[in-house]
């Protein structure tokens, strides 16, 4: 049975890395002494070692040891033997490229679908949808495919921002960009605001956190979904 936390972000304003989620993660990874971390998205171009160290410090607070996937000789074996898996944020184009380069996109999907507890934040959440086409990231590298893990039957837009009526910026809003996506694609897109996450247990998908999420469908008005909404019907 799938057991997944899909979070919009790793860090809230004024807080430390993963702090706001740690109580949830302590329960989510309760049967894990060690965690496999996938640092491929590398925010700001930091090294895999630096990124893994940051994650290790956070999980040390709940007595879980972390090892980066780059430390293993064989990535497939690392995933198949993992007690739990975390894919961090950064650049989704880079993350997806590396997952395909290491031949583990399908391996990772199967492991999570078979019940390995998974956490994704930002880019690591983007890949939980059917494709990465609703990411906010720059296309700094060209992935072999936009198809991702398909752990949920719709796409995500983490870090979703509402239009600022006081802003003088004349560029596209997130809503505009999602409407552009829907000019060519039919997949629903969930705008996930900072501090919100999806709790996936089997086929049930529950919106968690204090904020509503915004659901976009092709040729329909966006819909606000309140916390604790079951999104299992969205497809």
C-alpha atoms as an extended CHARMM CRD file, in Angstrom:
* protein
*
       235  EXT
         1         1  UNK       CA              0.0000000000        0.0000000000        0.0000000000  PROA      1               0.0000000000
         2         2  UNK       CA              1.3390000000        3.4340000000       -0.9100000000  PROA      2               0.0000000000
         3         3  UNK       CA              2.5120000000        5.4810000000        2.0800000000  PROA      3               0.0000000000
         4         4  UNK       CA              3.5700000000        8.9210000000        0.8810000000  PROA      4               0.0000000000
         5         5  UNK       CA              3.9470000000       12.5110000000        2.0870000000  PROA      5               0.0000000000
         6         6  UNK       CA              4.0370000000       15.0130000000       -0.7810000000  PROA      6               0.0000000000
         7         7  UNK       CA              5.0110000000       18.4140000000        0.6270000000  PROA      7               0.0000000000
         8         8  UNK       CA              5.0440000000       21.7640000000       -1.1590000000  PROA      8               0.0000000000
         9         9  UNK       CA              8.2710000000       22.8320000000        0.5330000000  PROA      9               0.0000000000
        10        10  UNK       CA             10.9970000000       21.6940000000        2.9130000000  PROA      10              0.0000000000
        11        11  UNK       CA             11.3070000000       24.9830000000        4.8030000000  PROA      11              0.0000000000
        12        12  UNK       CA              8.8100000000       27.5660000000        5.9700000000  PROA      12              0.0000000000
        13        13  UNK       CA              9.7220000000       31.2350000000        6.4060000000  PROA      13              0.0000000000
        14        14  UNK       CA             11.5260000000       31.6970000000        9.7210000000  PROA      14              0.0000000000
        15        15  UNK       CA             11.9250000000       27.9630000000       10.2970000000  PROA      15              0.0000000000
        16        16  UNK       CA             14.6660000000       25.3850000000        9.8940000000  PROA      16              0.0000000000
        17        17  UNK       CA             14.8870000000       22.6230000000        7.3160000000  PROA      17              0.0000000000
        18        18  UNK       CA             11.8950000000       20.2330000000        7.6360000000  PROA      18              0.0000000000
        19        19  UNK       CA             11.0720000000       21.5190000000       11.1370000000  PROA      19              0.0000000000
        20        20  UNK       CA              7.3810000000       22.0740000000       10.4600000000  PROA      20              0.0000000000
        21        21  UNK       CA              7.0180000000       18.5000000000        9.1710000000  PROA      21              0.0000000000
        22        22  UNK       CA              9.0970000000       16.6070000000       11.7360000000  PROA      22              0.0000000000
        23        23  UNK       CA              6.1420000000       15.5120000000       13.9330000000  PROA      23              0.0000000000
        24        24  UNK       CA              4.4760000000       14.0310000000       10.8360000000  PROA      24              0.0000000000
        25        25  UNK       CA              7.7140000000       12.4620000000        9.6440000000  PROA      25              0.0000000000
        26        26  UNK       CA              8.3150000000       10.8000000000       12.9930000000  PROA      26              0.0000000000
        27        27  UNK       CA              5.0670000000        8.9100000000       12.4980000000  PROA      27              0.0000000000
        28        28  UNK       CA              5.5010000000        8.4420000000        8.7480000000  PROA      28              0.0000000000
        29        29  UNK       CA              8.9420000000        6.8350000000        9.1190000000  PROA      29              0.0000000000
        30        30  UNK       CA              8.2550000000        5.1690000000       12.4840000000  PROA      30              0.0000000000
        31        31  UNK       CA              9.5320000000        1.7840000000       11.2800000000  PROA      31              0.0000000000
        32        32  UNK       CA             12.6930000000        3.2060000000        9.7010000000  PROA      32              0.0000000000
        33        33  UNK       CA             16.0840000000        3.3540000000       11.3740000000  PROA      33              0.0000000000
        34        34  UNK       CA             17.7040000000        4.5510000000        8.1600000000  PROA      34              0.0000000000
        35        35  UNK       CA             16.5230000000        6.6550000000        5.2320000000  PROA      35              0.0000000000
        36        36  UNK       CA             17.6900000000        6.7110000000        1.6180000000  PROA      36              0.0000000000
        37        37  UNK       CA             18.0320000000       10.2890000000        0.3730000000  PROA      37              0.0000000000
        38        38  UNK       CA             17.9750000000       11.2280000000       -3.3170000000  PROA      38              0.0000000000
        39        39  UNK       CA             19.8710000000       14.5690000000       -3.6410000000  PROA      39              0.0000000000
        40        40  UNK       CA             19.8300000000       14.7740000000       -7.4550000000  PROA      40              0.0000000000
        41        41  UNK       CA             17.8560000000       18.0640000000       -7.6090000000  PROA      41              0.0000000000
        42        42  UNK       CA             20.7580000000       19.8700000000       -5.8550000000  PROA      42              0.0000000000
        43        43  UNK       CA             19.2740000000       23.2980000000       -4.9960000000  PROA      43              0.0000000000
        44        44  UNK       CA             21.6380000000       26.1010000000       -5.9370000000  PROA      44              0.0000000000
        45        45  UNK       CA             24.0920000000       23.5920000000       -7.3610000000  PROA      45              0.0000000000
        46        46  UNK       CA             25.3380000000       22.3430000000       -3.9750000000  PROA      46              0.0000000000
        47        47  UNK       CA             27.0840000000       18.9740000000       -3.8960000000  PROA      47              0.0000000000
        48        48  UNK       CA             25.3020000000       15.7070000000       -3.1900000000  PROA      48              0.0000000000
        49        49  UNK       CA             27.3820000000       15.4370000000       -0.0160000000  PROA      49              0.0000000000
        50        50  UNK       CA             26.4090000000       18.9080000000        1.2330000000  PROA      50              0.0000000000
        51        51  UNK       CA             22.7320000000       18.2920000000        0.5500000000  PROA      51              0.0000000000
        52        52  UNK       CA             22.7700000000       14.9000000000        2.2670000000  PROA      52              0.0000000000
        53        53  UNK       CA             24.4740000000       16.4450000000        5.2960000000  PROA      53              0.0000000000
        54        54  UNK       CA             21.6880000000       19.0300000000        5.6290000000  PROA      54              0.0000000000
        55        55  UNK       CA             19.0700000000       16.2820000000        5.4920000000  PROA      55              0.0000000000
        56        56  UNK       CA             21.0100000000       14.1440000000        7.9860000000  PROA      56              0.0000000000
        57        57  UNK       CA             21.0070000000       16.9720000000       10.5170000000  PROA      57              0.0000000000
        58        58  UNK       CA             17.2350000000       17.3300000000       10.2370000000  PROA      58              0.0000000000
        59        59  UNK       CA             16.4610000000       13.6300000000       10.6010000000  PROA      59              0.0000000000
        60        60  UNK       CA             18.9180000000       13.2830000000       13.4810000000  PROA      60              0.0000000000
        61        61  UNK       CA             16.3000000000       15.1510000000       15.5330000000  PROA      61              0.0000000000
        62        62  UNK       CA             13.9580000000       12.1570000000       15.1690000000  PROA      62              0.0000000000
        63        63  UNK       CA             16.7180000000        9.5340000000       15.4630000000  PROA      63              0.0000000000
        64        64  UNK       CA             16.8220000000        8.4470000000       11.8240000000  PROA      64              0.0000000000
        65        65  UNK       CA             20.1190000000        8.0140000000        9.9840000000  PROA      65              0.0000000000
        66        66  UNK       CA             20.3960000000        9.1950000000        6.3720000000  PROA      66              0.0000000000
        67        67  UNK       CA             22.5130000000        7.8940000000        3.5130000000  PROA      67              0.0000000000
        68        68  UNK       CA             22.6110000000        9.4600000000        0.0570000000  PROA      68              0.0000000000
        69        69  UNK       CA             21.9040000000        7.3230000000       -2.9900000000  PROA      69              0.0000000000
        70        70  UNK       CA             25.1860000000        8.5630000000       -4.5210000000  PROA      70              0.0000000000
        71        71  UNK       CA             27.0430000000        6.6670000000       -1.7740000000  PROA      71              0.0000000000
        72        72  UNK       CA             25.8930000000        3.3000000000       -3.1310000000  PROA      72              0.0000000000
        73        73  UNK       CA             27.5380000000        1.3660000000       -5.9540000000  PROA      73              0.0000000000
        74        74  UNK       CA             24.1620000000        0.3690000000       -7.3810000000  PROA      74              0.0000000000
        75        75  UNK       CA             21.2080000000        2.7750000000       -7.1970000000  PROA      75              0.0000000000
        76        76  UNK       CA             18.6210000000        0.0980000000       -7.9970000000  PROA      76              0.0000000000
        77        77  UNK       CA             19.7660000000       -2.0780000000       -5.1030000000  PROA      77              0.0000000000
        78        78  UNK       CA             19.7830000000        0.9500000000       -2.7990000000  PROA      78              0.0000000000
        79        79  UNK       CA             16.1430000000        1.7120000000       -3.6180000000  PROA      79              0.0000000000
        80        80  UNK       CA             14.9830000000       -1.8870000000       -3.3540000000  PROA      80              0.0000000000
        81        81  UNK       CA             16.6490000000       -2.2820000000        0.0570000000  PROA      81              0.0000000000
        82        82  UNK       CA             15.5740000000        1.0910000000        1.4680000000  PROA      82              0.0000000000
        83        83  UNK       CA             13.4820000000        1.2660000000        4.6410000000  PROA      83              0.0000000000
        84        84  UNK       CA             12.2590000000        4.7010000000        3.5970000000  PROA      84              0.0000000000
        85        85  UNK       CA             13.0300000000        7.1750000000        0.8030000000  PROA      85              0.0000000000
        86        86  UNK       CA             13.2050000000       10.9710000000        0.6390000000  PROA      86              0.0000000000
        87        87  UNK       CA             13.6620000000       12.9830000000       -2.5650000000  PROA      87              0.0000000000
        88        88  UNK       CA             14.5310000000       16.6030000000       -1.8580000000  PROA      88              0.0000000000
        89        89  UNK       CA             13.8170000000       19.8080000000       -3.7190000000  PROA      89              0.0000000000
        90        90  UNK       CA             15.8690000000       21.8040000000       -6.1740000000  PROA      90              0.0000000000
        91        91  UNK       CA             15.5930000000       21.7120000000       -9.9510000000  PROA      91              0.0000000000
        92        92  UNK       CA             13.0440000000       19.2310000000      -11.3120000000  PROA      92              0.0000000000
        93        93  UNK       CA             14.6430000000       19.0820000000      -14.7630000000  PROA      93              0.0000000000
        94        94  UNK       CA             17.9440000000       18.0180000000      -13.2060000000  PROA      94              0.0000000000
        95        95  UNK       CA             16.2510000000       15.5410000000      -10.8650000000  PROA      95              0.0000000000
        96        96  UNK       CA             14.2720000000       13.8510000000      -13.6310000000  PROA      96              0.0000000000
        97        97  UNK       CA             17.3300000000       13.7130000000      -15.8960000000  PROA      97              0.0000000000
        98        98  UNK       CA             19.3690000000       11.9950000000      -13.1920000000  PROA      98              0.0000000000
        99        99  UNK       CA             16.6180000000        9.4950000000      -12.3550000000  PROA      99              0.0000000000
       100       100  UNK       CA             16.4770000000        8.4490000000      -16.0040000000  PROA      100             0.0000000000
       101       101  UNK       CA             20.2760000000        8.4980000000      -16.3860000000  PROA      101             0.0000000000
       102       102  UNK       CA             20.5650000000        6.0710000000      -13.4640000000  PROA      102             0.0000000000
       103       103  UNK       CA             17.6900000000        3.9310000000      -14.8040000000  PROA      103             0.0000000000
       104       104  UNK       CA             15.7110000000        4.2420000000      -11.5730000000  PROA      104             0.0000000000
       105       105  UNK       CA             12.5400000000        6.1760000000      -12.4450000000  PROA      105             0.0000000000
       106       106  UNK       CA             10.5260000000        2.9490000000      -12.7980000000  PROA      106             0.0000000000
       107       107  UNK       CA             12.4010000000        1.2570000000       -9.9490000000  PROA      107             0.0000000000
       108       108  UNK       CA             11.5560000000        4.1360000000       -7.5940000000  PROA      108             0.0000000000
       109       109  UNK       CA              7.9080000000        4.1900000000       -8.6800000000  PROA      109             0.0000000000
       110       110  UNK       CA              7.5200000000        0.4440000000       -8.0820000000  PROA      110             0.0000000000
       111       111  UNK       CA              9.1840000000        0.5840000000       -4.6600000000  PROA      111             0.0000000000
       112       112  UNK       CA              6.8520000000        3.3470000000       -3.4710000000  PROA      112             0.0000000000
       113       113  UNK       CA              3.7690000000        1.7010000000       -4.9890000000  PROA      113             0.0000000000
       114       114  UNK       CA              4.7160000000       -1.4700000000       -3.1150000000  PROA      114             0.0000000000
       115       115  UNK       CA              4.7400000000        0.3370000000        0.2310000000  PROA      115             0.0000000000
       116       116  UNK       CA              8.1930000000        1.8200000000        0.8880000000  PROA      116             0.0000000000
       117       117  UNK       CA              7.4620000000        5.0340000000        2.8560000000  PROA      117             0.0000000000
       118       118  UNK       CA              8.2760000000        8.0530000000        0.6970000000  PROA      118             0.0000000000
       119       119  UNK       CA              8.6900000000       11.7640000000        1.3180000000  PROA      119             0.0000000000
       120       120  UNK       CA              8.9340000000       14.3390000000       -1.4370000000  PROA      120             0.0000000000
       121       121  UNK       CA              9.4410000000       18.0770000000       -1.0900000000  PROA      121             0.0000000000
       122       122  UNK       CA              9.2960000000       20.5920000000       -3.9460000000  PROA      122             0.0000000000
       123       123  UNK       CA             11.0040000000       18.8760000000       -6.9260000000  PROA      123             0.0000000000
       124       124  UNK       CA             10.6960000000       15.5840000000       -5.0410000000  PROA      124             0.0000000000
       125       125  UNK       CA              6.9630000000       16.2490000000       -4.9200000000  PROA      125             0.0000000000
       126       126  UNK       CA              6.7280000000       17.3310000000       -8.5670000000  PROA      126             0.0000000000
       127       127  UNK       CA              7.8300000000       13.8640000000       -9.6450000000  PROA      127             0.0000000000
       128       128  UNK       CA              4.9530000000       12.2360000000       -7.7610000000  PROA      128             0.0000000000
       129       129  UNK       CA              2.5230000000       13.4260000000      -10.4280000000  PROA      129             0.0000000000
       130       130  UNK       CA              2.0310000000       12.0040000000      -13.8940000000  PROA      130             0.0000000000
       131       131  UNK       CA              4.4610000000       14.4600000000      -15.4730000000  PROA      131             0.0000000000
       132       132  UNK       CA              6.8490000000       17.2350000000      -14.4600000000  PROA      132             0.0000000000
       133       133  UNK       CA              5.3010000000       19.7430000000      -16.8750000000  PROA      133             0.0000000000
       134       134  UNK       CA              3.7880000000       21.9580000000      -14.1670000000  PROA      134             0.0000000000
       135       135  UNK       CA              7.0460000000       22.6570000000      -12.3340000000  PROA      135             0.0000000000
       136       136  UNK       CA              8.1640000000       26.2550000000      -11.7370000000  PROA      136             0.0000000000
       137       137  UNK       CA             11.8090000000       25.4240000000      -12.4840000000  PROA      137             0.0000000000
       138       138  UNK       CA             14.1000000000       26.5990000000      -15.2680000000  PROA      138             0.0000000000
       139       139  UNK       CA             14.8480000000       23.9600000000      -17.9350000000  PROA      139             0.0000000000
       140       140  UNK       CA             18.6000000000       23.9330000000      -17.2000000000  PROA      140             0.0000000000
       141       141  UNK       CA             19.0170000000       20.4510000000      -18.6710000000  PROA      141             0.0000000000
       142       142  UNK       CA             16.9690000000       18.3650000000      -21.1220000000  PROA      142             0.0000000000
       143       143  UNK       CA             15.4860000000       15.1890000000      -19.5820000000  PROA      143             0.0000000000
       144       144  UNK       CA             14.8010000000       12.1250000000      -21.7360000000  PROA      144             0.0000000000
       145       145  UNK       CA             11.1040000000       12.3550000000      -20.8230000000  PROA      145             0.0000000000
       146       146  UNK       CA              8.7050000000       14.5620000000      -18.8840000000  PROA      146             0.0000000000
       147       147  UNK       CA              6.9360000000       11.4480000000      -17.5400000000  PROA      147             0.0000000000
       148       148  UNK       CA              7.4700000000       10.9490000000      -13.8150000000  PROA      148             0.0000000000
       149       149  UNK       CA              6.4930000000        8.4990000000      -11.0520000000  PROA      149             0.0000000000
       150       150  UNK       CA              2.7160000000        8.6010000000      -11.4570000000  PROA      150             0.0000000000
       151       151  UNK       CA              2.0670000000        7.9690000000       -7.7590000000  PROA      151             0.0000000000
       152       152  UNK       CA             -1.0230000000       10.1890000000       -7.8760000000  PROA      152             0.0000000000
       153       153  UNK       CA             -3.4090000000       10.5960000000      -10.8510000000  PROA      153             0.0000000000
       154       154  UNK       CA             -2.8440000000       14.3380000000      -11.4020000000  PROA      154             0.0000000000
       155       155  UNK       CA             -0.0560000000       16.9130000000      -11.5840000000  PROA      155             0.0000000000
       156       156  UNK       CA              1.2660000000       19.2490000000       -8.9310000000  PROA      156             0.0000000000
       157       157  UNK       CA              2.4280000000       22.8470000000       -8.7440000000  PROA      157             0.0000000000
       158       158  UNK       CA              4.3640000000       23.1000000000       -5.4580000000  PROA      158             0.0000000000
       159       159  UNK       CA              5.0980000000       26.5600000000       -4.0030000000  PROA      159             0.0000000000
       160       160  UNK       CA              1.8080000000       27.7560000000       -5.5080000000  PROA      160             0.0000000000
       161       161  UNK       CA              1.4330000000       31.5270000000       -5.1370000000  PROA      161             0.0000000000
       162       162  UNK       CA             -1.7690000000       33.5170000000       -5.3990000000  PROA      162             0.0000000000
       163       163  UNK       CA             -1.7230000000       36.6960000000       -7.5260000000  PROA      163             0.0000000000
       164       164  UNK       CA             -0.6060000000       39.7490000000       -5.5300000000  PROA      164             0.0000000000
       165       165  UNK       CA             -3.0720000000       42.5680000000       -6.2020000000  PROA      165             0.0000000000
       166       166  UNK       CA             -0.5190000000       45.1260000000       -4.9150000000  PROA      166             0.0000000000
       167       167  UNK       CA              2.3150000000       43.9570000000       -7.1710000000  PROA      167             0.0000000000
       168       168  UNK       CA              3.4250000000       46.0130000000      -10.1650000000  PROA      168             0.0000000000
       169       169  UNK       CA              4.9150000000       42.9160000000      -11.8080000000  PROA      169             0.0000000000
       170       170  UNK       CA              3.2490000000       42.3990000000      -15.1960000000  PROA      170             0.0000000000
       171       171  UNK       CA              4.5170000000       38.8600000000      -15.8620000000  PROA      171             0.0000000000
       172       172  UNK       CA              2.5320000000       35.6340000000      -15.7390000000  PROA      172             0.0000000000
       173       173  UNK       CA              0.9850000000       34.4470000000      -12.4930000000  PROA      173             0.0000000000
       174       174  UNK       CA              1.0960000000       30.7820000000      -11.5000000000  PROA      174             0.0000000000
       175       175  UNK       CA             -2.5660000000       30.5360000000      -12.4380000000  PROA      175             0.0000000000
       176       176  UNK       CA             -1.8030000000       31.9010000000      -15.9150000000  PROA      176             0.0000000000
       177       177  UNK       CA              0.9680000000       29.3660000000      -16.4270000000  PROA      177             0.0000000000
       178       178  UNK       CA             -1.2690000000       26.4930000000      -15.3860000000  PROA      178             0.0000000000
       179       179  UNK       CA             -3.9240000000       27.7390000000      -17.8310000000  PROA      179             0.0000000000
       180       180  UNK       CA             -1.2170000000       27.6690000000      -20.5180000000  PROA      180             0.0000000000
       181       181  UNK       CA             -0.5550000000       24.0340000000      -19.6210000000  PROA      181             0.0000000000
       182       182  UNK       CA             -4.2720000000       23.3070000000      -19.9570000000  PROA      182             0.0000000000
       183       183  UNK       CA             -4.3320000000       24.7820000000      -23.4420000000  PROA      183             0.0000000000
       184       184  UNK       CA             -2.5560000000       21.5930000000      -24.5310000000  PROA      184             0.0000000000
       185       185  UNK       CA             -3.0900000000       19.0760000000      -21.6930000000  PROA      185             0.0000000000
       186       186  UNK       CA             -6.0930000000       17.6490000000      -19.8530000000  PROA      186             0.0000000000
       187       187  UNK       CA             -4.4390000000       16.5370000000      -16.5930000000  PROA      187             0.0000000000
       188       188  UNK       CA             -5.7870000000       18.2150000000      -13.4440000000  PROA      188             0.0000000000
       189       189  UNK       CA             -3.2060000000       20.3240000000      -11.5780000000  PROA      189             0.0000000000
       190       190  UNK       CA             -3.1690000000       20.9270000000       -7.8320000000  PROA      190             0.0000000000
       191       191  UNK       CA             -1.6020000000       24.2000000000       -6.6650000000  PROA      191             0.0000000000
       192       192  UNK       CA             -0.0470000000       23.3070000000       -3.3200000000  PROA      192             0.0000000000
       193       193  UNK       CA              0.6640000000       26.3050000000       -1.0780000000  PROA      193             0.0000000000
       194       194  UNK       CA              3.6250000000       26.5610000000        1.2960000000  PROA      194             0.0000000000
       195       195  UNK       CA              3.1120000000       24.5510000000        4.4750000000  PROA      195             0.0000000000
       196       196  UNK       CA              0.6220000000       22.1750000000        2.8220000000  PROA      196             0.0000000000
       197       197  UNK       CA              1.1420000000       18.5410000000        1.9690000000  PROA      197             0.0000000000
       198       198  UNK       CA             -0.6880000000       15.4910000000        0.6630000000  PROA      198             0.0000000000
       199       199  UNK       CA             -0.9110000000       12.3980000000        2.8300000000  PROA      199             0.0000000000
       200       200  UNK       CA             -1.2980000000        9.3670000000        0.5650000000  PROA      200             0.0000000000
       201       201  UNK       CA             -2.3430000000        6.0330000000        2.0520000000  PROA      201             0.0000000000
       202       202  UNK       CA             -3.1330000000        3.4900000000       -0.6400000000  PROA      202             0.0000000000
       203       203  UNK       CA             -5.5750000000        5.1960000000       -3.0000000000  PROA      203             0.0000000000
       204       204  UNK       CA             -6.6370000000        7.8310000000       -0.4510000000  PROA      204             0.0000000000
       205       205  UNK       CA             -5.1330000000       11.3170000000       -0.8740000000  PROA      205             0.0000000000
       206       206  UNK       CA             -5.7940000000       13.7870000000        1.9710000000  PROA      206             0.0000000000
       207       207  UNK       CA             -4.8100000000       17.4750000000        1.9350000000  PROA      207             0.0000000000
       208       208  UNK       CA             -2.9860000000       18.3690000000        5.1570000000  PROA      208             0.0000000000
       209       209  UNK       CA             -1.7670000000       21.6170000000        6.7120000000  PROA      209             0.0000000000
       210       210  UNK       CA             -3.5820000000       24.8450000000        7.5500000000  PROA      210             0.0000000000
       211       211  UNK       CA             -4.1430000000       26.1920000000        4.0390000000  PROA      211             0.0000000000
       212       212  UNK       CA             -6.4720000000       25.3710000000        1.1950000000  PROA      212             0.0000000000
       213       213  UNK       CA             -5.1420000000       24.1220000000       -2.1400000000  PROA      213             0.0000000000
       214       214  UNK       CA             -6.2500000000       25.2530000000       -5.6010000000  PROA      214             0.0000000000
       215       215  UNK       CA             -7.4120000000       22.6660000000       -8.1060000000  PROA      215             0.0000000000
       216       216  UNK       CA             -7.2300000000       23.4880000000      -11.8040000000  PROA      216             0.0000000000
       217       217  UNK       CA             -9.0320000000       21.5380000000      -14.5200000000  PROA      217             0.0000000000
       218       218  UNK       CA             -9.0870000000       22.1630000000      -18.2480000000  PROA      218             0.0000000000
       219       219  UNK       CA            -11.9170000000       24.5270000000      -19.2930000000  PROA      219             0.0000000000
       220       220  UNK       CA            -13.1990000000       24.9000000000      -15.7080000000  PROA      220             0.0000000000
       221       221  UNK       CA            -12.9550000000       27.5440000000      -13.0230000000  PROA      221             0.0000000000
       222       222  UNK       CA            -10.3260000000       26.7990000000      -10.3500000000  PROA      222             0.0000000000
       223       223  UNK       CA            -11.6440000000       25.2180000000       -7.1610000000  PROA      223             0.0000000000
       224       224  UNK       CA            -10.4640000000       25.8670000000       -3.5950000000  PROA      224             0.0000000000
       225       225  UNK       CA            -10.0790000000       22.6880000000       -1.5390000000  PROA      225             0.0000000000
       226       226  UNK       CA            -10.0490000000       22.9580000000        2.2410000000  PROA      226             0.0000000000
       227       227  UNK       CA             -7.6360000000       21.0700000000        4.5320000000  PROA      227             0.0000000000
       228       228  UNK       CA             -8.6730000000       17.4480000000        5.1820000000  PROA      228             0.0000000000
       229       229  UNK       CA            -10.2840000000       17.2090000000        1.7420000000  PROA      229             0.0000000000
       230       230  UNK       CA            -10.0270000000       13.7400000000        0.2020000000  PROA      230             0.0000000000
       231       231  UNK       CA             -8.6620000000       14.1850000000       -3.3240000000  PROA      231             0.0000000000
       232       232  UNK       CA             -9.0600000000       10.5580000000       -4.3170000000  PROA      232             0.0000000000
       233       233  UNK       CA            -11.7580000000       11.5670000000       -6.8120000000  PROA      233             0.0000000000
       234       234  UNK       CA             -9.4120000000       13.8060000000       -8.8080000000  PROA      234             0.0000000000
       235       235  UNK       CA             -8.2070000000       12.2550000000      -12.0480000000  PROA      235             0.0000000000
